[in-house]
Amino acid sequence: MNLDMKERKILKELLLNSRIPITLLARKVGVSREVALYRVNKLRKDVIKGFYTMIDTRKLGFHRHACFMQLKGVSAEEEAGFIRYLAGQEHITYLGPVIGRWNVVFDILARDDEQLKQIMDGIMRELPGKVDNYVIAGTLLKEEMFPTKIVGITQHAKDARPVKSKRYELDDTDKIILGLLSDNPRLEYTEISSKLKMTANSIRYRIRNLEKSGIVQGYSISVDMKRLGLDFYNLQLKITNPARMGMLVSFLRSHPKSIYYYRYLGHENWDIDVGVVVRDSLELRDFILDLRKSFTDTVKLFDLYVVTEETKANYPSKELLRNC
């Protein structure tokens, strides 16, 4: 699907803030309110898979663990059933089948190592004897995302989540509001207030407090990259010269093909995941050549895989928020 410049601008604004009022969106894009609303609705049918709220789960007492799993002797039907099982688990956030060394990649939210073990034990029981290998990445040190590059617009965004965060105590009303926003960040204050039997000003005050506390870090959208003619790869890199890490980050921020990086501590095989969107394998090769040319003494490519589908976006479930 080919997007015109107005559609790209609309997607850019929604990627940066999917809660933006339609009137403000129209003004930023340079169209009337009616045209903006029409185009957003059309994009929701064609490209936008969903709207979501970015929540710092560490402030709710959870640690995020990336799990990379390799299966054996599993039919297509069994793999599909396993992915459906994972998608239904409240502690699983991001989830997707991939092609490469791994078969499926997902994130786990756990309060501590004991809960992580319990979750993994349950996952292993779902496919007894058919998990050949799995790796859980080390502690997440830093992450940044550059989502507007998906629509060809390079714009550096702030870090998605600060590394250091303190536990924040929510009351039951906060949890309900978080669940509603997680389901649909475009809900108006009046819509939320009618559900909770509170004034719109009270809802506005609570949401602003959630934003100021850092629990709500923003609002974005999930985009169907296939519809845009894009392939989504993840590169796993080993850092061999940490002194040049800052230059590598600058490279990833400015390169038009890189859309995120996650930097880990404590993994023996790789230190950083890098997301890349390209139109074909030749563009992927060009990105890797650019990387190697600039950072021969800094990184080694450990592995890469292509993400075939984003089965579950990277946000916590309503059930998890309700019980946090």
Secondary structure, DSSP 8 states (H G I E B T S, - for coil): ----HHHHHHHHHHHH-TT--HHHHHHHHTS-HHHHHHHHHHHHHHTEEEEEEEE-GGGGT-EEEEEEEEE-S--HHHHHHHHHHHHT-TTEEEEEEEESS-SEEEEEEESSHHHHHHHHHHHHHHSTT-EEEEEE--EEEEEEE-GGGGGT-------SS-S--------HHHHHHHHHHHH-TT--HHHHHHHHT--HHHHHHHHHHHHHHTSEEEEEEEE-GGGGT-EEEEEEEEES-GGGHHHHHHHHHH-TTEEEEEEEES-SS-SEEEEEEESSHHHHHHHHHHHHHH-TTTEEEEEEEEE---SB-SS--HHHHHT-
